[in-house]
Amino acid sequence: MTAADTLLARPLRLDSAAPDFDAQLTQRLQWSAATDAAIEARVAEILADVRARGDAAVLDYTRRFDGLSVTSVAELAIGADALRAAFEAIPAHQRDALQEAAARIRRYHQAQLDACGRSWQMRDADGTLLGQKVTPLDRVGIYVPGGKAAYPSSVLMNAIPAHVAGVPEIVMVVPTPRGERNPLVLAAAHVAGVSRAFAVGGAQAVAALAYGTATIPRVDKITGPGNAYVASAKKHVFGTVGIDMIAGPSEILVLADGTTPPDWVAMDLFSQAEHDELAQSILLCPDAAYLDAVQAAIDRLLPTMPRRAIIAKSLNDRGALIRTRDMAEACAISNRIAPEHLEVASRELRRWEPLLRHAGAIFLGAYTSESLGDYCAGPNHVLPTSGTARFSSPLGVYDFQKRSSLIEVSAEGAQTLGRIASVLAHGEGLTAHARAAELRLRAEGGA
Amino acid sequence: MTAADTLLARPLRLDSAAPDFDAQLTQRLQWSAATDAAIEARVAEILADVRARGDAAVLDYTRRFDGLSVTSVAELAIGADALRAAFEAIPAHQRDALQEAAARIRRYHQAQLDACGRSWQMRDADGTLLGQKVTPLDRVGIYVPGGKAAYPSSVLMNAIPAHVAGVPEIVMVVPTPRGERNPLVLAAAHVAGVSRAFAVGGAQAVAALAYGTATIPRVDKITGPGNAYVASAKKHVFGTVGIDMIAGPSEILVLADGTTPPDWVAMDLFSQAEHDELAQSILLCPDAAYLDAVQAAIDRLLPTMPRRAIIAKSLNDRGALIRTRDMAEACAISNRIAPEHLEVASRELRRWEPLLRHAGAIFLGAYTSESLGDYCAGPNHVLPTSGTARFSSPLGVYDFQKRSSLIEVSAEGAQTLGRIASVLAHGEGLTAHARAAELRLRAEGGA
């Protein structure tokens, strides 16, 4: 018996009826997003350096941090041909899985585009036209982590919505520590429609995409996950370019009424916990015996997991099995947490789903394991974390589009609108605004 | 003759055919967004203080910065009754103008909600359901500047989309230096559906909304313009709450083919310039004689403007009259600039509009002065500035909604999806993800 086999994973047991439940839950949810001042300062330096020196700075950092002995940024370019070659070189079952997943993700995001991503117009009775023109971004950058956390599925999830939105140029950056290129990541880039890639990572990659260098083109928006340096760099360049949300540790919350096999739920909790020691897995159920059964399943299944050390630490430090008064209360607690992933392991889906207001993605029914959504159901797996589902949304086609208002006021319309605008502009002391409206009035303008 | 009457407004004349045109344009567009380290540090202190001490800190700063001699934050509350009373006390023509503008803004944003803000679902042949559930935010905060730049129209433009989105609680904060409350701002809040307001401003107001205090409720998102302290505070709290874009100086770009009266165009340039000495007004036209005519109109009209000093400085420092080779080139230059406001002063709207890809709002035709859009045409006047229209959009109903993905995999669907997910999860070394999918396969799961 090795040390690993003696691991125990014991998520905190809580009861919503306990007097200190709120405080205990609050404490368990806490996660220090404290930004490290040293990282911030280092990132600010790197950004300024890349902005000033361009390729030379990117080259320096890449040689130093990734241990590459290249002499130009051009050598770090990974062209469309190299992406295709990577795709052709991987085993057929992986090729098929990537393509099937991509097809489903594409179909879902196409439906999203059709449902909410189209230009629209309306006309007033006086002929005035109002509307909104929806257009894709010109060029976007996708950050893909390298090393241990190199996930080809993230490439699909970031690049496909951009592609469906109609973005003509999708530039991927991915660090290749000591020159190691992940063939599945490159293959996924090929499948997802990435235009070209660079073997650059960290804050220097974010800077290159935000400001542009001689070799790496400036983009309009940067999406994709990364370590603390990448997150800090993205936050810094926000405004110069668009960014997606800064992701915190991943989370799952399972609402169970006791009708789903405990092994299934235990494995779903594991699949979150195996990401990261900071990941959070929470189970809410009105039935204490069911919580016991899931704990028993955890105990039984944990030794079979290759990443059991991470799983155990995550569940012990941040996990919770919570007994609630009933399912309605479980839904209310879930809304308070606003989890990234929310599984409803129940047979009364139509009863509970309408009560759920804040979540990145809602997985309904026993068959809908989060992992199906992570890879291939179709919806995006880039989701708001740390309670930000209160105000933000999954990555989608809309993140790769922008809108321009359209206004065409008819001569007739200018008479009505001009009088309203004139009163309000004078009320704000903005005389030129008022005069501009008044010049269009027939008695005045003389056109 | 006073000193003000000797003011000259001479926007830079440029010619797109000049060899140094690109460099000159780049220089004219430059605007130092350099964050002031002293402001940043002060804001960080204020945020930390409000987070730690809540109401007591808000009270301290409000007494100090706004010169108010109140003894509790409760005294700073402005309830729905006070908002209504302000509305009833203003002159009838202002009440009517506010209501008519609000009705048009509401109608436009309702159309926006119908066009792109609804939940949707789709089903696979195997019964798997996919979709997205769109829900309003629970509570939002609207920042409204006080003092000189107190704009009731901003209240309408921020609060109405939130109201149309279905946000149940809209909290306004507005500084009232030396106790001065702007009656039009309060009246606009009443018309726009603001739930309640607080006479608090600056970084302390942003902090109170982001973290909550005993008296001021924590919100999910903060929108609205403000000074450098407010902008810095919003950037700091981004992630804890949602924020809208950080606005730079306002800009207008006019594309003219020479068919619009020069006085109208001159006044439109003024209406941007009168906001702020940093505001930018640019006119592009292939016809040099027309540019001369607009300059003559500027010279003639400037002395009649109460805010002529601001207008002159803005036009002299940041304005430009640019002769282009033709209208198509003018459209290309406009795309490069990605202006906040874009007027197309032409009779060939259907020819030029499709060429325009990046702009916050596009005002089509001679009758569509920007000021009509600022107040009452219907579309939002909160627009992306400083070239950020490349990747961001006008404030809209979508900013007050968020989306949750919905996934309900059928027993049948779990067979197909489980096999794909299993391959990809093993490829990423995430065994629990793979096992969670495999447990749902019929041969395995046993449910």
Contacts between the chains, C-beta under 8 A, distances in Angstrom:
chain1	res1	chain2	res2	distance
A	33	B	239	7.3
A	93	B	423	5.7
A	94	B	423	6.1
A	94	B	424	7.8
A	94	B	427	5.8
A	96	B	423	7.8
A	97	B	419	7.9
A	97	B	420	4.8
A	97	B	423	3.8
A	97	B	424	5.2
A	97	B	427	7.7
A	98	B	424	7.2
A	100	B	420	5.0
A	101	B	420	5.5
A	101	B	424	6.2
A	104	B	417	8.0
A	108	B	122	7.7
A	108	B	130	5.6
A	111	B	120	7.1
A	111	B	122	5.2
A	111	B	130	7.6
A	112	B	120	7.8
A	112	B	132	6.6
A	115	B	116	7.9
A	115	B	118	7.4
A	115	B	120	4.0
A	115	B	132	7.5
A	116	B	115	7.9
A	116	B	116	4.1
A	116	B	117	7.0
A	116	B	118	7.4
A	116	B	120	7.3
A	117	B	116	7.0
A	118	B	115	7.4
A	118	B	116	7.4
A	120	B	111	7.1
A	120	B	112	7.8
A	120	B	115	4.0
A	120	B	116	7.3
A	122	B	108	7.7
A	122	B	111	5.2
A	128	B	377	7.3
A	129	B	364	7.5
A	130	B	108	5.6
A	130	B	111	7.6
A	130	B	377	6.6
A	130	B	378	5.1
A	130	B	379	6.1
A	132	B	112	6.6
A	132	B	115	7.5
A	132	B	379	7.5
A	132	B	394	7.7
A	132	B	396	7.9
A	133	B	362	7.1
A	135	B	357	5.5
A	135	B	358	7.8
A	137	B	390	6.9
A	137	B	391	5.5
A	138	B	357	7.6
A	138	B	358	8.0
A	138	B	390	6.8
A	150	B	428	7.8
A	151	B	428	5.3
A	152	B	424	7.0
A	152	B	427	6.6
A	152	B	428	6.8
A	153	B	424	5.8
A	153	B	428	6.8
A	184	B	427	5.3
A	184	B	428	7.6
A	220	B	390	4.6
A	220	B	391	4.3
A	221	B	391	4.7
A	235	B	238	7.7
A	238	B	235	7.7
A	238	B	238	7.6
A	239	B	33	7.3
A	239	B	245	7.6
A	239	B	246	5.7
A	239	B	386	8.0
A	239	B	388	7.0
A	241	B	391	6.6
A	242	B	388	7.6
A	242	B	391	3.7
A	242	B	392	6.0
A	245	B	239	7.5
A	246	B	239	5.7
A	260	B	447	7.8
A	261	B	439	7.7
A	261	B	445	7.0
A	261	B	446	7.4
A	261	B	447	5.2
A	263	B	439	6.4
A	264	B	436	7.2
A	264	B	439	5.2
A	264	B	440	7.1
A	264	B	445	6.9
A	264	B	447	7.4
A	267	B	432	6.0
A	267	B	435	5.2
A	267	B	436	4.3
A	267	B	439	5.8
A	268	B	436	5.3
A	270	B	432	3.8
A	270	B	435	7.6
A	270	B	436	7.4
A	271	B	430	7.1
A	271	B	432	4.1
A	271	B	433	4.5
A	271	B	435	7.7
A	271	B	436	4.7
A	273	B	432	7.5
A	274	B	430	6.0
A	274	B	431	7.3
A	274	B	432	4.5
A	274	B	433	7.3
A	275	B	430	7.6
A	305	B	431	6.1
A	305	B	432	5.8
A	305	B	435	8.0
A	306	B	429	7.7
A	306	B	431	5.0
A	307	B	429	8.0
A	307	B	430	7.6
A	307	B	431	6.6
A	307	B	432	6.9
A	311	B	432	6.9
A	342	B	404	7.9
A	349	B	408	6.8
A	353	B	406	7.7
A	356	B	404	7.5
A	357	B	135	5.5
A	357	B	138	7.6
A	358	B	135	7.8
A	358	B	138	8.0
A	358	B	402	7.7
A	358	B	404	7.6
A	359	B	404	4.9
A	360	B	404	6.6
A	360	B	405	7.0
A	361	B	404	6.4
A	361	B	405	3.9
A	361	B	406	7.7
A	361	B	407	6.5
A	362	B	133	7.2
A	362	B	404	5.5
A	362	B	405	6.8
A	362	B	406	5.4
A	362	B	407	7.1
A	363	B	407	5.3
A	363	B	408	7.8
A	363	B	409	8.0
A	364	B	129	7.5
A	364	B	406	6.8
A	364	B	407	6.7
A	364	B	408	3.8
A	365	B	408	5.4
A	365	B	409	7.0
A	366	B	440	7.8
A	366	B	447	6.7
A	367	B	409	4.8
A	367	B	410	6.6
A	367	B	411	5.4
A	367	B	413	7.2
A	367	B	414	4.1
A	367	B	440	5.2
A	368	B	407	5.4
A	368	B	408	5.8
A	368	B	409	4.3
A	368	B	414	7.7
A	369	B	409	7.9
A	369	B	414	7.8
A	369	B	421	8.0
A	369	B	436	4.3
A	369	B	437	5.8
A	369	B	439	7.4
A	369	B	440	6.0
A	370	B	436	7.1
A	371	B	421	5.3
A	371	B	425	6.1
A	371	B	430	8.0
A	371	B	432	7.9
A	371	B	433	4.1
A	371	B	434	7.3
A	371	B	436	4.5
A	371	B	437	4.9
A	372	B	407	7.4
A	372	B	409	5.6
A	372	B	414	6.9
A	372	B	417	4.6
A	372	B	418	6.7
A	372	B	421	5.3
A	372	B	437	5.9
A	372	B	440	7.7
A	373	B	405	7.4
A	373	B	407	5.1
A	374	B	421	7.1
A	374	B	425	7.7
A	374	B	433	6.3
A	375	B	417	7.9
A	375	B	420	6.4
A	375	B	421	4.2
A	375	B	424	4.6
A	375	B	425	6.5
A	375	B	433	7.6
A	375	B	437	7.8
A	376	B	417	5.4
A	376	B	420	4.5
A	376	B	421	5.5
A	376	B	424	7.0
A	377	B	128	7.3
A	377	B	130	6.6
A	377	B	407	5.0
A	377	B	409	6.3
A	377	B	417	6.0
A	378	B	130	5.2
A	378	B	407	7.8
A	379	B	130	6.1
A	379	B	132	7.5
A	379	B	405	3.8
A	379	B	406	7.8
A	379	B	407	5.8
A	380	B	405	6.8
A	383	B	405	7.5
A	384	B	402	7.7
A	386	B	239	8.0
A	388	B	239	7.0
A	388	B	242	7.6
A	389	B	402	6.7
A	389	B	404	7.0
A	390	B	137	6.9
A	390	B	138	6.9
A	390	B	220	4.6
A	390	B	402	7.4
A	391	B	137	5.5
A	391	B	220	4.3
A	391	B	221	4.7
A	391	B	241	6.6
A	391	B	242	3.7
A	391	B	402	5.8
A	392	B	242	6.1
A	392	B	402	5.7
A	393	B	402	4.8
A	393	B	403	3.9
A	393	B	404	7.7
A	394	B	132	7.7
A	394	B	403	6.2
A	394	B	404	7.6
A	394	B	405	5.2
A	396	B	132	7.8
A	396	B	403	7.0
A	398	B	398	7.3
A	402	B	358	7.7
A	402	B	384	7.7
A	402	B	389	6.7
A	402	B	390	7.4
A	402	B	391	5.8
A	402	B	392	5.7
A	402	B	393	4.7
A	403	B	393	3.9
A	403	B	394	6.2
A	403	B	396	7.1
A	404	B	342	7.9
A	404	B	356	7.5
A	404	B	358	7.6
A	404	B	359	4.9
A	404	B	360	6.6
A	404	B	361	6.4
A	404	B	362	5.4
A	404	B	389	7.0
A	404	B	393	7.7
A	404	B	394	7.6
A	405	B	360	7.0
A	405	B	361	3.9
A	405	B	362	6.8
A	405	B	373	7.4
A	405	B	379	3.8
A	405	B	380	6.8
A	405	B	383	7.5
A	405	B	394	5.2
A	406	B	353	7.7
A	406	B	361	7.7
A	406	B	362	5.4
A	406	B	364	6.8
A	406	B	379	7.8
A	407	B	361	6.5
A	407	B	362	7.1
A	407	B	363	5.3
A	407	B	364	6.7
A	407	B	368	5.4
A	407	B	372	7.3
A	407	B	373	5.1
A	407	B	377	4.9
A	407	B	378	7.7
A	407	B	379	5.8
A	408	B	349	6.8
A	408	B	363	7.9
A	408	B	364	3.8
A	408	B	365	5.4
A	408	B	368	5.8
A	409	B	363	8.0
A	409	B	365	7.0
A	409	B	367	4.8
A	409	B	368	4.3
A	409	B	369	7.9
A	409	B	372	5.6
A	409	B	377	6.3
A	410	B	367	6.6
A	411	B	367	5.3
A	413	B	367	7.2
A	414	B	367	4.1
A	414	B	368	7.7
A	414	B	369	7.8
A	414	B	372	6.9
A	417	B	104	8.0
A	417	B	372	4.6
A	417	B	375	7.9
A	417	B	376	5.4
A	417	B	377	6.0
A	418	B	372	6.7
A	419	B	97	7.9
A	420	B	97	4.8
A	420	B	100	5.0
A	420	B	101	5.5
A	420	B	375	6.4
A	420	B	376	4.4
A	421	B	369	8.0
A	421	B	371	5.3
A	421	B	372	5.3
A	421	B	374	7.1
A	421	B	375	4.2
A	421	B	376	5.5
A	423	B	93	5.6
A	423	B	94	6.1
A	423	B	96	7.8
A	423	B	97	3.8
A	424	B	94	7.8
A	424	B	97	5.2
A	424	B	98	7.2
A	424	B	101	6.2
A	424	B	152	7.0
A	424	B	153	5.8
A	424	B	375	4.6
A	424	B	376	7.0
A	425	B	371	6.2
A	425	B	374	7.7
A	425	B	375	6.5
A	427	B	94	5.7
A	427	B	97	7.6
A	427	B	152	6.6
A	427	B	184	5.3
A	428	B	150	7.8
A	428	B	151	5.4
A	428	B	152	6.8
A	428	B	153	6.8
A	428	B	184	7.6
A	429	B	306	7.7
A	429	B	307	8.0
A	430	B	271	7.1
A	430	B	274	6.0
A	430	B	275	7.6
A	430	B	307	7.6
A	430	B	371	8.0
A	431	B	274	7.3
A	431	B	305	6.1
A	431	B	306	5.1
A	431	B	307	6.6
A	432	B	267	6.0
A	432	B	270	3.8
A	432	B	271	4.2
A	432	B	273	7.5
A	432	B	274	4.5
A	432	B	305	5.8
A	432	B	307	6.9
A	432	B	311	6.9
A	432	B	371	8.0
A	433	B	271	4.5
A	433	B	274	7.3
A	433	B	371	4.1
A	433	B	374	6.3
A	433	B	375	7.6
A	434	B	371	7.3
A	435	B	267	5.2
A	435	B	270	7.7
A	435	B	271	7.7
A	435	B	305	8.0
A	436	B	264	7.2
A	436	B	267	4.3
A	436	B	268	5.3
A	436	B	270	7.4
A	436	B	271	4.6
A	436	B	369	4.3
A	436	B	370	7.1
A	436	B	371	4.5
A	437	B	369	5.8
A	437	B	371	4.9
A	437	B	372	5.9
A	437	B	375	7.8
A	439	B	261	7.6
A	439	B	263	6.4
A	439	B	264	5.2
A	439	B	267	5.8
A	439	B	369	7.4
A	440	B	264	7.2
A	440	B	366	7.9
A	440	B	367	5.2
A	440	B	369	5.9
A	440	B	372	7.7
A	445	B	261	6.9
A	445	B	264	6.9
A	446	B	261	7.4
A	447	B	260	7.9
A	447	B	261	5.3
A	447	B	264	7.4
A	447	B	366	6.7
